Amino acid sequence: MMASSKRTKKVRKPWNPDNALLKTQPWRIKALFDPLLAIVDQLECDGTADIQNDGTAVFKDVVDGYWYESYTAIMGVVDVFEIHEKRAGVVIDMEPLRRLASKLKNDVDILLCDTEDCRACFNRMHSATLRMTVGYASGLIRDTQIQEQVERLKEAA
């Protein structure tokens, strides 16, 4: 009688990049936070913000080299994290960034306490981001873009 041998093979789930945690992809987190930090760094360092000829506060993205409106960029991030707050049932408190964006838009003096509050907000946002998956974060961005389009259509109507 011949002994039978049973071979077992581990079945691995196929790689799904959407399930990867953002903490394993620090370049994505860096791309989100670096422009915001650069705005705050410049405000703290020399008390200025880059301004276009029409008075609009802007920043230069070091990744693509293009200039973007600071208010719009900051509020886009605020919108994304506010959706996350609602979905995850967490409180990040995006008010410091909302206040900074408003002050930049309306050319109001920005105080050191404003930038310090923003840095504390960045820390809370960063902590939340580390626990997100790529797919979840992409979904937040997509849902924010849809929300913005819906608001534009409402304004146009």
N, CA and C atoms as a LAMMPS dump frame, in Angstrom:
ITEM: TIMESTEP
0
ITEM: NUMBER OF ATOMS
471
ITEM: BOX BOUNDS ff ff ff
-5.0000000000000000e+02 5.0000000000000000e+02
-5.0000000000000000e+02 5.0000000000000000e+02
-5.0000000000000000e+02 5.0000000000000000e+02
ITEM: ATOMS id mol type element x y z
1 1 1 N 0.825 -1.164 0
2 1 2 C 0 0 0
3 1 3 C 0.884 1.248 0
4 2 1 N 0.538 2.128 -0.875
5 2 2 C 1.333 3.323 -1.033
6 2 3 C 0.772 4.424 -0.136
7 3 1 N 1.66 5.112 0.535
8 3 2 C 1.229 6.206 1.4
9 3 3 C 0.833 7.396 0.526
10 4 1 N -0.276 7.939 0.86
11 4 2 C -0.703 9.111 0.093
12 4 3 C -0.203 10.37 0.802
13 5 1 N 0.25 11.271 0.014
14 5 2 C 0.683 12.541 0.599
15 5 3 C -0.259 13.628 0.098
16 6 1 N -0.621 14.438 1.002
17 6 2 C -1.542 15.515 0.675
18 6 3 C -0.752 16.819 0.679
19 7 1 N -0.783 17.498 -0.417
20 7 2 C -0.088 18.779 -0.499
21 7 3 C -1.099 19.893 -0.332
22 8 1 N -0.737 20.831 0.434
23 8 2 C -1.611 21.993 0.584
24 8 3 C -0.896 23.207 0.008
25 9 1 N -1.682 24.009 -0.605
26 9 2 C -1.142 25.225 -1.19
27 9 3 C -1.913 26.387 -0.599
28 10 1 N -1.182 27.339 -0.107
29 10 2 C -1.83 28.522 0.432
30 10 3 C -2.448 29.31 -0.724
31 11 1 N -3.645 29.713 -0.517
32 11 2 C -4.319 30.518 -1.522
33 11 3 C -4.199 31.967 -1.093
34 12 1 N -3.586 32.72 -1.923
35 12 2 C -3.415 34.135 -1.631
36 12 3 C -4.439 34.941 -2.402
37 13 1 N -4.922 35.948 -1.728
38 13 2 C -5.842 36.85 -2.407
39 13 3 C -5.047 37.641 -3.441
40 14 1 N -5.667 37.932 -4.573
41 14 2 C -4.955 38.736 -5.568
42 14 3 C -4.683 40.139 -5.009
43 15 1 N -3.593 40.707 -5.423
44 15 2 C -3.217 42.047 -4.975
45 15 3 C -4.252 43.056 -5.434
46 16 1 N -4.726 43.828 -4.5
47 16 2 C -5.686 44.875 -4.798
48 16 3 C -5.114 46.185 -4.268
49 17 1 N -4.585 47.021 -5.141
50 17 2 C -3.938 48.246 -4.676
51 17 3 C -4.897 49.197 -3.954
52 18 1 N -6.201 49.09 -4.217
53 18 2 C -7.158 49.954 -3.526
54 18 3 C -7.258 49.627 -2.042
55 19 1 N -6.864 48.415 -1.647
56 19 2 C -6.919 48.038 -0.236
57 19 3 C -5.656 48.407 0.529
58 20 1 N -4.66 48.924 -0.15
59 20 2 C -3.419 49.307 0.517
60 20 3 C -3.668 50.527 1.396
61 21 1 N -3.119 50.502 2.589
62 21 2 C -3.237 51.658 3.472
63 21 3 C -2.344 52.78 2.957
64 22 1 N -2.822 54 3.095
65 22 2 C -2.026 55.143 2.642
66 22 3 C -0.717 55.262 3.422
67 23 1 N -0.688 54.75 4.649
68 23 2 C 0.563 54.837 5.401
69 23 3 C 1.685 54.043 4.735
70 24 1 N 1.329 53.121 3.837
71 24 2 C 2.359 52.371 3.1
72 24 3 C 2.779 53.089 1.824
73 25 1 N 2.141 54.225 1.546
74 25 2 C 2.447 54.998 0.345
75 25 3 C 2.653 56.47 0.724
76 26 1 N 3.745 56.745 1.411
77 26 2 C 3.957 58.098 1.937
78 26 3 C 4.024 59.185 0.872
79 27 1 N 4.359 58.855 -0.36
80 27 2 C 4.415 59.867 -1.425
81 27 3 C 3.026 60.444 -1.692
82 28 1 N 1.987 59.658 -1.505
83 28 2 C 0.628 60.176 -1.701
84 28 3 C 0.263 61.152 -0.593
85 29 1 N 0.638 60.813 0.625
86 29 2 C 0.368 61.697 1.764
87 29 3 C 1.163 62.987 1.607
88 30 1 N 2.396 62.856 1.177
89 30 2 C 3.254 64.021 0.954
90 30 3 C 2.652 64.947 -0.103
91 31 1 N 2.121 64.384 -1.158
92 31 2 C 1.515 65.192 -2.226
93 31 3 C 0.311 65.973 -1.719
94 32 1 N -0.389 65.441 -0.745
95 32 2 C -1.542 66.133 -0.172
96 32 3 C -1.105 67.248 0.76
97 33 1 N -0.176 66.953 1.653
98 33 2 C 0.152 67.894 2.72
99 33 3 C 1.225 68.92 2.361
100 34 1 N 2.145 68.593 1.473
101 34 2 C 3.235 69.523 1.166
102 34 3 C 2.758 70.897 0.68
103 35 1 N 1.794 70.983 -0.237
104 35 2 C 1.339 72.315 -0.65
105 35 3 C 0.724 73.116 0.498
106 36 1 N -0.047 72.436 1.353
107 36 2 C -0.654 73.126 2.486
108 36 3 C 0.416 73.606 3.46
109 37 1 N 1.383 72.734 3.73
110 37 2 C 2.476 73.109 4.631
111 37 3 C 3.299 74.254 4.048
112 38 1 N 3.492 74.258 2.74
113 38 2 C 4.273 75.33 2.106
114 38 3 C 3.588 76.678 2.279
115 39 1 N 2.266 76.7 2.172
116 39 2 C 1.515 77.949 2.369
117 39 3 C 1.722 78.444 3.796
118 40 1 N 1.542 77.551 4.766
119 40 2 C 1.679 77.922 6.177
120 40 3 C 3.126 78.284 6.501
121 41 1 N 4.081 77.531 5.966
122 41 2 C 5.499 77.834 6.194
123 41 3 C 5.843 79.238 5.714
124 42 1 N 5.379 79.596 4.528
125 42 2 C 5.671 80.918 3.975
126 42 3 C 5.042 82.011 4.829
127 43 1 N 3.814 81.777 5.272
128 43 2 C 3.152 82.766 6.129
129 43 3 C 3.926 82.964 7.43
130 44 1 N 4.411 81.872 8.014
131 44 2 C 5.144 81.969 9.278
132 44 3 C 6.554 82.525 9.082
133 45 1 N 7.174 82.156 7.975
134 45 2 C 8.568 82.54 7.738
135 45 3 C 8.713 84.035 7.436
136 46 1 N 7.962 84.509 6.446
137 46 2 C 8.122 85.914 6.069
138 46 3 C 6.827 86.715 6.095
139 47 1 N 5.756 86.094 6.553
140 47 2 C 4.492 86.827 6.71
141 47 3 C 3.813 87.186 5.402
142 48 1 N 4.135 86.455 4.339
143 48 2 C 3.549 86.773 3.042
144 48 3 C 2.897 85.543 2.426
145 49 1 N 2.079 85.816 1.426
146 49 2 C 1.525 84.772 0.571
147 49 3 C 1.735 85.238 -0.863
148 50 1 N 1.902 84.301 -1.774
149 50 2 C 2.036 84.669 -3.181
150 50 3 C 0.682 85.139 -3.693
151 51 1 N 0.702 86.261 -4.406
152 51 2 C -0.53 86.894 -4.872
153 51 3 C -0.431 87.164 -6.369
154 52 1 N -1.522 86.857 -7.094
155 52 2 C -1.58 87.202 -8.52
156 52 3 C -1.865 88.693 -8.665
157 53 1 N -1.796 89.186 -9.892
158 53 2 C -2.045 90.607 -10.157
159 53 3 C -3.436 91.051 -9.714
160 54 1 N -4.404 90.136 -9.763
161 54 2 C -5.771 90.508 -9.363
162 54 3 C -6.002 90.38 -7.856
163 55 1 N -4.95 90.054 -7.099
164 55 2 C -5.068 89.964 -5.649
165 55 3 C -5.398 88.581 -5.118
166 56 1 N -5.489 87.594 -5.995
167 56 2 C -5.817 86.237 -5.584
168 56 3 C -4.581 85.55 -5.009
169 57 1 N -4.743 84.979 -3.794
170 57 2 C -3.642 84.234 -3.178
171 57 3 C -3.458 82.916 -3.922
172 58 1 N -2.21 82.596 -4.268
173 58 2 C -1.897 81.39 -5.034
174 58 3 C -0.688 80.693 -4.412
175 59 1 N -0.472 79.457 -4.821
176 59 2 C 0.732 78.734 -4.436
177 59 3 C 1.189 77.925 -5.64
178 60 1 N 2.476 77.64 -5.668
179 60 2 C 3.051 76.857 -6.761
180 60 3 C 3.24 75.428 -6.282
181 61 1 N 2.659 74.494 -7.006
182 61 2 C 2.818 73.08 -6.689
183 61 3 C 4.187 72.643 -7.192
184 62 1 N 5.023 72.175 -6.279
185 62 2 C 6.386 71.796 -6.666
186 62 3 C 6.413 70.543 -7.519
187 63 1 N 5.348 69.745 -7.48
188 63 2 C 5.313 68.512 -8.273
189 63 3 C 5.107 68.819 -9.75
190 64 1 N 4.071 69.609 -10.061
191 64 2 C 3.776 69.868 -11.471
192 64 3 C 4.2 71.266 -11.942
193 65 1 N 4.592 72.134 -11.02
194 65 2 C 5.076 73.46 -11.388
195 65 3 C 3.991 74.469 -11.725
196 66 1 N 2.73 74.096 -11.57
197 66 2 C 1.628 75.015 -11.868
198 66 3 C 1.229 75.811 -10.631
199 67 1 N 0.633 76.976 -10.886
200 67 2 C 0.118 77.826 -9.819
201 67 3 C -1.372 77.526 -9.622
202 68 1 N -1.777 77.453 -8.369
203 68 2 C -3.172 77.169 -8.032
204 68 3 C -3.674 78.2 -7.016
205 69 1 N -4.976 78.443 -7.068
206 69 2 C -5.592 79.365 -6.117
207 69 3 C -5.602 78.711 -4.733
208 70 1 N -5.054 79.402 -3.765
209 70 2 C -4.933 78.859 -2.404
210 70 3 C -6.293 78.559 -1.79
211 71 1 N -7.239 79.494 -1.923
212 71 2 C -8.559 79.299 -1.321
213 71 3 C -9.222 78.022 -1.84
214 72 1 N -9.231 77.85 -3.136
215 72 2 C -9.882 76.696 -3.753
216 72 3 C -9.206 75.396 -3.327
217 73 1 N -7.889 75.386 -3.303
218 73 2 C -7.158 74.172 -2.923
219 73 3 C -7.422 73.809 -1.466
220 74 1 N -7.344 74.79 -0.589
221 74 2 C -7.572 74.527 0.835
222 74 3 C -8.996 74.049 1.068
223 75 1 N -9.96 74.704 0.453
224 75 2 C -11.364 74.322 0.66
225 75 3 C -11.654 72.952 0.059
226 76 1 N -10.958 72.576 -1
227 76 2 C -11.116 71.232 -1.552
228 76 3 C -10.691 70.174 -0.544
229 77 1 N -9.567 70.418 0.126
230 77 2 C -9.092 69.488 1.159
231 77 3 C -10.062 69.468 2.335
232 78 1 N -10.55 70.635 2.725
233 78 2 C -11.528 70.72 3.821
234 78 3 C -12.766 69.891 3.474
235 79 1 N -13.26 70.035 2.258
236 79 2 C -14.449 69.28 1.838
237 79 3 C -14.219 67.774 1.914
238 80 1 N -13.05 67.322 1.462
239 80 2 C -12.729 65.89 1.496
240 80 3 C -12.753 65.375 2.932
241 81 1 N -12.102 66.102 3.824
242 81 2 C -12.025 65.631 5.211
243 81 3 C -13.342 65.786 5.959
244 82 1 N -14.171 66.717 5.547
245 82 2 C -15.496 66.819 6.174
246 82 3 C -16.377 65.632 5.78
247 83 1 N -16.25 65.174 4.559
248 83 2 C -16.959 63.956 4.16
249 83 3 C -16.452 62.782 4.989
250 84 1 N -15.14 62.704 5.168
251 84 2 C -14.56 61.631 5.983
252 84 3 C -15.086 61.699 7.418
253 85 1 N -15.17 62.893 7.971
254 85 2 C -15.687 63.038 9.338
255 85 3 C -17.086 62.441 9.46
256 86 1 N -17.935 62.747 8.494
257 86 2 C -19.312 62.24 8.521
258 86 3 C -19.352 60.729 8.366
259 87 1 N -18.577 60.201 7.429
260 87 2 C -18.604 58.765 7.16
261 87 3 C -17.984 57.945 8.281
262 88 1 N -16.885 58.432 8.823
263 88 2 C -16.155 57.657 9.828
264 88 3 C -16.62 57.962 11.252
265 89 1 N -17.42 59.005 11.399
266 89 2 C -17.887 59.366 12.73
267 89 3 C -16.775 59.9 13.618
268 90 1 N -15.818 60.594 13.016
269 90 2 C -14.704 61.17 13.767
270 90 3 C -14.78 62.691 13.691
271 91 1 N -14.075 63.343 14.591
272 91 2 C -14.011 64.801 14.574
273 91 3 C -12.567 65.202 14.342
274 92 1 N -12.348 65.885 13.231
275 92 2 C -11.007 66.382 12.919
276 92 3 C -10.961 67.891 13.173
277 93 1 N -12.067 68.569 13.032
278 93 2 C -12.191 70.017 13.211
279 93 3 C -11.401 70.766 12.152
280 94 1 N -12.049 70.977 11.042
281 94 2 C -11.412 71.626 9.9
282 94 3 C -11.528 73.152 9.943
283 95 1 N -12.089 73.693 11.01
284 95 2 C -12.314 75.133 11.11
285 95 3 C -11.033 75.959 10.936
286 96 1 N -9.887 75.564 11.491
287 96 2 C -8.679 76.382 11.272
288 96 3 C -8.325 76.544 9.789
289 97 1 N -8.482 75.488 9.01
290 97 2 C -8.188 75.598 7.574
291 97 3 C -9.24 76.423 6.852
292 98 1 N -10.483 76.261 7.264
293 98 2 C -11.558 77.065 6.673
294 98 3 C -11.294 78.558 6.936
295 99 1 N -10.872 78.867 8.159
296 99 2 C -10.581 80.253 8.541
297 99 3 C -9.383 80.784 7.751
298 100 1 N -8.333 79.957 7.606
299 100 2 C -7.162 80.381 6.831
300 100 3 C -7.546 80.67 5.387
301 101 1 N -8.313 79.776 4.781
302 101 2 C -8.736 79.973 3.396
303 101 3 C -9.515 81.266 3.238
304 102 1 N -10.411 81.517 4.174
305 102 2 C -11.225 82.736 4.127
306 102 3 C -10.348 83.983 4.253
307 103 1 N -9.387 83.933 5.152
308 103 2 C -8.496 85.088 5.321
309 103 3 C -7.645 85.324 4.08
310 104 1 N -7.181 84.243 3.452
311 104 2 C -6.417 84.404 2.215
312 104 3 C -7.285 84.979 1.105
313 105 1 N -8.51 84.512 1.02
314 105 2 C -9.417 84.972 -0.038
315 105 3 C -9.783 86.444 0.141
316 106 1 N -9.985 86.843 1.385
317 106 2 C -10.461 88.2 1.666
318 106 3 C -9.348 89.168 2.06
319 107 1 N -8.089 88.728 1.907
320 107 2 C -6.922 89.562 2.205
321 107 3 C -6.984 90.134 3.622
322 108 1 N -7.225 89.256 4.585
323 108 2 C -7.265 89.628 5.993
324 108 3 C -5.956 89.175 6.629
325 109 1 N -5.49 89.93 7.616
326 109 2 C -4.247 89.578 8.301
327 109 3 C -4.348 88.184 8.913
328 110 1 N -3.286 87.433 8.742
329 110 2 C -3.205 86.077 9.289
330 110 3 C -2.22 86.115 10.449
331 111 1 N -2.677 85.651 11.591
332 111 2 C -1.888 85.686 12.808
333 111 3 C -1.15 84.371 13.022
334 112 1 N -0.154 84.41 13.887
335 112 2 C 0.6 83.208 14.209
336 112 3 C -0.314 82.135 14.799
337 113 1 N -1.278 82.541 15.607
338 113 2 C -2.197 81.552 16.189
339 113 3 C -3.015 80.857 15.092
340 114 1 N -3.275 81.543 13.979
341 114 2 C -3.992 80.919 12.857
342 114 3 C -3.164 79.793 12.244
343 115 1 N -1.881 80.064 12.019
344 115 2 C -1.039 79.033 11.412
345 115 3 C -0.76 77.895 12.388
346 116 1 N -0.643 78.212 13.662
347 116 2 C -0.446 77.157 14.666
348 116 3 C -1.666 76.243 14.724
349 117 1 N -2.864 76.849 14.657
350 117 2 C -4.096 76.053 14.638
351 117 3 C -4.15 75.161 13.399
352 118 1 N -3.666 75.687 12.274
353 118 2 C -3.632 74.897 11.034
354 118 3 C -2.683 73.714 11.18
355 119 1 N -1.552 73.931 11.794
356 119 2 C -0.595 72.827 11.993
357 119 3 C -1.194 71.735 12.879
358 120 1 N -1.931 72.132 13.91
359 120 2 C -2.599 71.138 14.759
360 120 3 C -3.645 70.379 13.947
361 121 1 N -4.335 71.096 13.076
362 121 2 C -5.323 70.469 12.19
363 121 3 C -4.629 69.5 11.233
364 122 1 N -3.475 69.892 10.694
365 122 2 C -2.72 68.999 9.801
366 122 3 C -2.353 67.699 10.515
367 123 1 N -1.98 67.81 11.78
368 123 2 C -1.631 66.603 12.543
369 123 3 C -2.826 65.668 12.678
370 124 1 N -4.002 66.226 12.939
371 124 2 C -5.214 65.402 13.04
372 124 3 C -5.558 64.788 11.68
373 125 1 N -5.419 65.579 10.624
374 125 2 C -5.693 65.084 9.277
375 125 3 C -4.709 63.979 8.903
376 126 1 N -3.448 64.185 9.219
377 126 2 C -2.407 63.209 8.894
378 126 3 C -2.693 61.891 9.597
379 127 1 N -3.057 61.972 10.856
380 127 2 C -3.372 60.759 11.613
381 127 3 C -4.533 59.999 10.975
382 128 1 N -5.563 60.735 10.557
383 128 2 C -6.718 60.101 9.904
384 128 3 C -6.317 59.504 8.559
385 129 1 N -5.457 60.195 7.831
386 129 2 C -5.04 59.746 6.502
387 129 3 C -4.27 58.428 6.574
388 130 1 N -3.46 58.261 7.596
389 130 2 C -2.662 57.036 7.732
390 130 3 C -3.539 55.793 7.814
391 131 1 N -4.754 55.935 8.319
392 131 2 C -5.648 54.792 8.485
393 131 3 C -6.562 54.57 7.281
394 132 1 N -6.48 55.429 6.276
395 132 2 C -7.323 55.288 5.086
396 132 3 C -6.678 54.335 4.086
397 133 1 N -7.524 53.667 3.312
398 133 2 C -7.004 52.893 2.186
399 133 3 C -6.979 53.796 0.957
400 134 1 N -6.217 53.392 -0.033
401 134 2 C -6.132 54.151 -1.28
402 134 3 C -7.518 54.269 -1.917
403 135 1 N -8.249 53.17 -1.934
404 135 2 C -9.585 53.18 -2.532
405 135 3 C -10.541 54.108 -1.809
406 136 1 N -10.498 54.086 -0.483
407 136 2 C -11.369 54.957 0.308
408 136 3 C -11.032 56.425 0.046
409 137 1 N -9.74 56.773 0.059
410 137 2 C -9.32 58.152 -0.187
411 137 3 C -9.7 58.599 -1.6
412 138 1 N -9.513 57.722 -2.573
413 138 2 C -9.903 58.05 -3.953
414 138 3 C -11.398 58.291 -4.036
415 139 1 N -12.162 57.492 -3.317
416 139 2 C -13.607 57.671 -3.285
417 139 3 C -13.998 59.004 -2.663
418 140 1 N -13.291 59.415 -1.613
419 140 2 C -13.565 60.722 -0.996
420 140 3 C -13.321 61.851 -1.987
421 141 1 N -12.22 61.746 -2.715
422 141 2 C -11.894 62.788 -3.701
423 141 3 C -12.937 62.814 -4.81
424 142 1 N -13.306 61.633 -5.297
425 142 2 C -14.317 61.552 -6.358
426 142 3 C -15.649 62.128 -5.875
427 143 1 N -16.058 61.781 -4.66
428 143 2 C -17.325 62.268 -4.13
429 143 3 C -17.295 63.783 -3.919
430 144 1 N -16.14 64.316 -3.538
431 144 2 C -16.003 65.763 -3.392
432 144 3 C -16.128 66.445 -4.747
433 145 1 N -15.523 65.874 -5.78
434 145 2 C -15.63 66.44 -7.126
435 145 3 C -17.077 66.415 -7.61
436 146 1 N -17.786 65.339 -7.331
437 146 2 C -19.202 65.253 -7.711
438 146 3 C -19.996 66.315 -6.97
439 147 1 N -19.728 66.458 -5.689
440 147 2 C -20.424 67.458 -4.878
441 147 3 C -20.196 68.86 -5.425
442 148 1 N -18.962 69.156 -5.838
443 148 2 C -18.649 70.465 -6.406
444 148 3 C -19.396 70.692 -7.715
445 149 1 N -19.482 69.659 -8.554
446 149 2 C -20.212 69.787 -9.82
447 149 3 C -21.699 70.03 -9.579
448 150 1 N -22.258 69.337 -8.611
449 150 2 C -23.674 69.518 -8.283
450 150 3 C -23.904 70.963 -7.817
451 151 1 N -23.016 71.482 -6.978
452 151 2 C -23.153 72.857 -6.507
453 151 3 C -23.042 73.848 -7.657
454 152 1 N -22.131 73.601 -8.616
455 152 2 C -22.013 74.481 -9.775
456 152 3 C -23.293 74.473 -10.618
457 153 1 N -23.869 73.283 -10.776
458 153 2 C -25.106 73.185 -11.549
459 153 3 C -26.252 73.899 -10.851
460 154 1 N -26.307 73.81 -9.54
461 154 2 C -27.343 74.525 -8.779
462 154 3 C -27.189 76.036 -8.93
463 155 1 N -25.939 76.511 -8.904
464 155 2 C -25.681 77.943 -9.069
465 155 3 C -26.037 78.417 -10.465
466 156 1 N -25.798 77.583 -11.451
467 156 2 C -26.076 77.952 -12.842
468 156 3 C -27.573 77.957 -13.137
469 157 1 N -28.33 77.19 -12.381
470 157 2 C -29.777 77.081 -12.645
471 157 3 C -30.538 78.273 -12.13
